Amino acid sequence: MSDLKEETNVENNDEIVEVNEEVSEKVAKPIDPSLEGIQLFYEKNKKMVTYVGGGLALLIALFVYYKFMYLPEKEKEAANEAFWAQAFFERDSFNLSLKGGPMVMAAEGQKQMMGFEQIADEYSMTKVGNLSNYYAGVCLLRTGKYEQAIERFNQFSANDALLAPIALGATGDAYMQLNNAEQAVKYYLKAADKSNNSFTTPLYLKKAGFAYELKANYAEALGIYERIKREYGKSAEGKEIERDIAKVKTLGNL
């Protein structure tokens, strides 16, 4: 009887060992082979992964700080600086608006006013700084500094329906003042096509037509004027375009 018990115990023990071994194999076996590869990679490259992960975390932290803390503060500073420059611009005081200089009142007391030129350079990463390039360009255009005006207009970036074509058109005006009708036409046509509307489009088409006239290219001017008549006949330019059509037909014997 005791032999039978011992034999049964041995058999049971063998079964338990087999079951335990089977369970151990299942537990030890990875659920997903790809996870095992990731684990091995991590074990071999633990330091590198730690450094890279830390670097990414630092970059993310810097981005969040720049976008949500630093940049909004700079935007606010730039807007405060532009207040007086804008005020002088509206009074046609273009030199003061451009260069600044006078002592003005601010929240922190009296301070020297910044002009649009300085605001554009010192706050170039802000929307106000970008817009200051446009205002600086207008100031330079109105004070006869045409090449500098072109440089400022080229630094200005906009995609809206009104200011973007106006900035391109102002660049064309600067080229006209430099007697470069060819470049003026290029920018006037860019301005006309930048935003299809009944205000800026016929305005700059008309200017392009006039620039073509200066080059004695009456056929191109006629094509421009006929487009104004056809597409923008109700605009201010369209209502008077028949006179220009008749003129270039006569001058060009068309």
ABEGO torsion letter per residue (X at the ends): XAAAAAAAAAAAAAAAAAAAAAAAAAAABBABAAAAAAAAAAAAAAAAAAAAAAAAAAAAAAAAAAAAAAAAAAAAAAAAAAAAAAAAAAAGBAAAAAAEGBBBBBAAEBBBBBBAAAAAAAAAABAAAAAAAAAAAAAAAAAGBAAAAAAAAAABBBABAAAAAAAAAAAAAAAAAAGBAAAAAAAAAAAAAABBBAAAAAAAAAAAAAAAAAAGBAAAAAAAAAAAAAAAAABAAAAAAAAAAAAAAAAAGX
